[in-house]
């Protein structure tokens, strides 16, 4: 299990490092997880961009939602 965890760790690092290490991911389980991780990373980046561009509006919506509760 330690070997699989290490391979997954390297694969995840490759997603976040600006200059990823060149590693060959051959474990099918890891290969299946990478596209999902990439989608989640992209969704997070888009959400952050929207939040940054509409920060004030986001805070107002949050405050309004909290008042309703």
C-alpha positions as CSV (number, residue, x, y, z in Angstrom):
1,X,0.0,0.0,0.0
2,X,2.9,2.4,0.7
3,X,4.0,2.2,-2.9
4,X,0.6,3.1,-4.2
5,X,0.3,6.0,-1.7
6,X,3.7,7.3,-2.8
7,X,2.7,7.2,-6.5
8,X,-0.6,8.9,-5.8
9,X,1.3,11.6,-3.8
10,X,3.7,12.2,-6.7
11,X,0.8,12.4,-9.1
12,X,-1.1,14.9,-7.0
13,X,2.1,17.0,-6.6
14,X,2.4,17.0,-10.4
15,X,-1.0,18.7,-10.6
16,X,0.0,21.5,-8.3
17,X,3.7,22.1,-9.1
18,X,4.4,24.6,-11.8
19,X,7.3,22.4,-13.0
20,X,6.0,18.9,-12.4
21,X,8.4,16.0,-12.0
22,X,8.4,13.6,-14.9
23,X,6.8,10.5,-13.4
24,X,5.1,7.6,-15.2
25,X,1.8,6.8,-13.5
26,X,1.0,3.2,-14.4
27,X,-1.3,2.3,-11.6
28,X,-4.8,2.1,-13.0
29,X,-6.4,3.4,-9.8
30,X,-4.2,6.5,-9.9
31,X,-4.8,7.0,-13.6
32,X,-8.6,6.9,-12.9
33,X,-8.2,9.5,-10.1
34,X,-6.1,12.0,-12.1
35,X,-8.9,13.3,-14.4
36,X,-11.2,13.8,-11.5
37,X,-8.5,15.7,-9.6
38,X,-7.8,17.8,-12.7
39,X,-11.5,18.7,-13.0
40,X,-11.7,19.5,-9.3
41,X,-8.7,21.7,-9.5
42,X,-10.1,23.6,-12.5
43,X,-13.5,24.0,-10.8
44,X,-11.7,25.4,-7.8
45,X,-9.7,27.8,-9.8
46,X,-12.9,29.0,-11.7
47,X,-14.7,29.4,-8.4
48,X,-11.9,31.4,-6.9
49,X,-11.8,33.7,-9.9
50,X,-15.5,34.3,-9.7
51,X,-15.2,34.9,-6.0
52,X,-12.3,37.3,-6.4
53,X,-14.1,39.3,-9.2
54,X,-17.3,39.5,-7.3
55,X,-16.1,39.5,-3.7
56,X,-18.4,42.3,-2.5
57,X,-21.4,40.8,-4.1
58,X,-20.5,37.4,-2.6
59,X,-20.3,38.9,0.9
60,X,-23.7,40.7,0.5
61,X,-25.3,37.4,-0.6
62,X,-23.8,35.6,2.3
63,X,-24.9,38.2,4.8
64,X,-28.4,38.1,3.4
65,X,-28.5,34.3,3.6
66,X,-27.4,34.4,7.2
67,X,-30.1,37.0,8.1
68,X,-32.8,34.7,6.7
69,X,-31.6,31.9,9.0
